[in-house]
Amino acid sequence: MTLVFFLTRDGWLPHNDWIKYFPSDLSVYNYLMHVSGLSCFDHSIANTILGVEWTIPIELFWYAALPAVLAYTDSKKRFLVAFFCAIAGVAVTKGLAYLLIENSPGLFVKWFPTSHGPYFLVGVIAYRWRQAPPVWMQKHADRIVVGSLNALGKRLADTINKKPRLP
């Protein structure tokens, strides 16, 4: 990322489309937010260096938060509470973004860590089930695998047939 940052800043590489979409530049602030993993908290720079780096700080956030989540979700009841809180976190993030952010609140929601909490909690489910799979899962494992591969294939086909666009 550092190499691309300097090559783009100095004009050797073209800017990606996201930096044109937001009124931002390749500043020291932008660089430091990216290398510190905090760029997800400022959506105007979250995707301005490589064009695909918005996922990295979200992953860092959740990898730091998951040990506490795993310690808290040691029972089904606590897991449901955590999952409900994650869904509520998405709703609150989205609501506040649309109230407080003028330029592309939807991208703020997309690039903010709490918006991805339910996905990481599904990973917690997989981790817990891997330790002791439920009986129904053992009984229907072949159907689960075939259904999952079918859903993944459909999603991949939909993604391939859809042209990327700026929001």
C-alpha positions as CSV (number, residue, x, y, z in Angstrom):
1,M,0.0,0.0,0.0
2,T,2.9,2.4,0.8
3,L,4.4,1.9,-2.6
4,V,1.1,2.5,-4.4
5,F,0.4,5.5,-2.2
6,F,3.7,7.3,-3.2
7,L,3.6,6.2,-6.8
8,T,0.0,7.6,-7.1
9,R,0.7,10.7,-5.1
10,D,3.7,11.5,-7.3
11,G,1.8,10.9,-10.5
12,W,3.4,7.6,-11.6
13,L,0.1,5.8,-11.3
14,P,-3.4,7.2,-11.9
15,H,-5.8,7.8,-9.0
16,N,-8.5,5.3,-8.6
17,D,-12.2,6.2,-9.1
18,W,-13.0,6.5,-5.4
19,I,-10.6,9.4,-4.8
20,K,-12.4,11.2,-7.7
21,Y,-15.8,10.5,-6.1
22,F,-14.9,12.1,-2.8
23,P,-13.2,15.5,-2.3
24,S,-10.0,13.9,-0.8
25,D,-6.4,13.7,-1.7
26,L,-3.4,11.4,-0.9
27,S,-2.4,13.4,2.2
28,V,-0.4,12.4,5.3
29,Y,-3.7,12.0,7.1
30,N,-5.0,9.6,4.5
31,Y,-1.8,7.6,4.6
32,L,-1.7,7.4,8.4
33,M,-5.3,6.4,8.7
34,H,-4.7,3.6,6.3
35,V,-1.5,2.2,7.8
36,S,-3.0,2.5,11.3
37,G,-6.2,0.5,10.3
38,L,-8.5,3.4,11.2
39,S,-9.5,4.4,7.7
40,C,-12.9,2.7,8.1
41,F,-13.9,5.6,10.5
42,D,-13.6,8.2,7.7
43,H,-15.5,7.1,4.6
44,S,-14.1,9.9,2.4
45,I,-10.7,8.2,2.5
46,A,-11.6,4.6,3.2
47,N,-11.0,3.4,-0.3
48,T,-8.7,6.0,-1.9
49,I,-5.3,4.3,-2.2
50,L,-5.7,0.9,-3.8
51,G,-9.4,1.0,-4.4
52,V,-10.1,-2.3,-2.6
53,E,-8.5,-1.7,0.8
54,W,-11.7,-0.8,2.7
55,T,-12.0,-4.4,4.0
56,I,-8.7,-4.5,5.8
57,P,-9.5,-2.1,8.8
58,I,-12.9,-3.9,9.2
59,E,-11.1,-7.2,9.5
60,L,-8.6,-5.7,12.0
61,F,-11.5,-4.3,14.1
62,W,-13.3,-7.6,14.3
63,Y,-10.2,-9.7,14.8
64,A,-9.5,-7.4,17.8
65,A,-13.1,-7.7,19.0
66,L,-13.7,-11.4,18.4
67,P,-11.9,-12.6,21.6
68,A,-14.3,-10.7,23.7
69,V,-17.2,-11.9,21.6
70,L,-16.1,-15.5,21.9
71,A,-15.7,-15.2,25.7
72,Y,-19.2,-13.6,26.0
73,T,-21.0,-16.0,23.7
74,D,-20.4,-19.2,25.6
75,S,-24.1,-20.1,25.7
76,K,-26.9,-20.0,23.1
77,K,-28.7,-17.2,25.1
78,R,-25.7,-15.0,25.2
79,F,-25.0,-15.6,21.5
80,L,-28.5,-14.6,20.6
81,V,-28.1,-11.4,22.7
82,A,-24.8,-10.7,20.9
83,F,-26.4,-11.4,17.5
84,F,-29.3,-9.1,18.3
85,C,-26.8,-6.4,19.4
86,A,-24.9,-6.8,16.1
87,I,-28.2,-6.4,14.1
88,A,-29.1,-3.4,16.2
89,G,-25.6,-2.0,15.6
90,V,-26.1,-2.2,11.9
91,A,-29.5,-0.4,12.2
92,V,-28.0,2.3,14.5
93,T,-25.0,2.9,12.2
94,K,-27.3,3.1,9.2
95,G,-29.7,5.5,10.9
96,L,-27.1,7.8,12.2
97,A,-25.2,7.8,8.9
98,Y,-28.3,8.9,7.0
99,L,-29.0,11.6,9.6
100,L,-25.5,13.0,10.0
101,I,-23.6,12.4,6.8
102,E,-24.3,14.4,3.7
103,N,-22.0,12.8,1.1
104,S,-22.8,9.1,0.5
105,P,-24.0,7.9,3.8
106,G,-24.5,4.4,2.3
107,L,-20.8,4.1,1.7
108,F,-20.1,5.1,5.3
109,V,-22.4,2.3,6.4
110,K,-20.7,-0.2,4.0
111,W,-17.2,0.8,5.1
112,F,-18.0,0.9,8.9
113,P,-17.0,-2.1,11.1
114,T,-20.3,-2.6,12.9
115,S,-22.1,-3.0,9.6
116,H,-20.3,-6.3,9.2
117,G,-20.8,-7.6,12.7
118,P,-23.4,-10.2,11.8
119,Y,-21.0,-11.8,9.3
120,F,-18.3,-12.2,11.9
121,L,-20.9,-13.7,14.3
122,V,-21.8,-16.3,11.7
123,G,-18.1,-17.1,11.8
124,V,-18.4,-17.5,15.6
125,I,-21.3,-20.0,15.0
126,A,-19.1,-21.9,12.6
127,Y,-16.3,-22.0,15.2
128,R,-18.7,-23.2,17.9
129,W,-20.3,-25.8,15.6
130,R,-16.9,-27.1,14.5
131,Q,-16.1,-27.9,18.1
132,A,-19.4,-29.8,18.6
133,P,-21.7,-30.0,15.5
134,P,-25.4,-30.1,16.2
135,V,-27.1,-33.5,15.5
136,W,-29.2,-32.0,12.7
137,M,-26.1,-30.8,11.0
138,Q,-24.5,-34.2,11.2
139,K,-27.6,-35.8,9.8
140,H,-28.1,-33.4,6.9
141,A,-24.4,-32.6,6.1
142,D,-24.6,-33.6,2.5
143,R,-27.7,-31.4,1.8
144,I,-26.0,-28.5,3.6
145,V,-22.9,-28.8,1.5
146,V,-24.8,-29.1,-1.8
147,G,-27.1,-26.2,-0.8
148,S,-24.2,-24.0,0.2
149,L,-22.3,-24.7,-3.0
150,N,-25.4,-24.0,-5.0
151,A,-26.0,-20.6,-3.3
152,L,-22.3,-19.7,-3.7
153,G,-22.4,-20.6,-7.4
154,K,-25.5,-18.5,-7.9
155,R,-23.9,-15.6,-6.1
156,L,-20.8,-15.9,-8.2
157,A,-22.8,-16.0,-11.4
158,D,-24.8,-12.9,-10.4
159,T,-21.5,-11.1,-9.5
160,I,-19.9,-11.9,-12.8
161,N,-23.0,-10.8,-14.8
162,K,-23.3,-7.5,-13.0
163,K,-21.1,-4.6,-14.0
164,P,-19.5,-2.7,-11.2
165,R,-20.6,0.9,-10.7
166,L,-20.0,3.8,-8.4
167,P,-22.9,4.4,-6.0
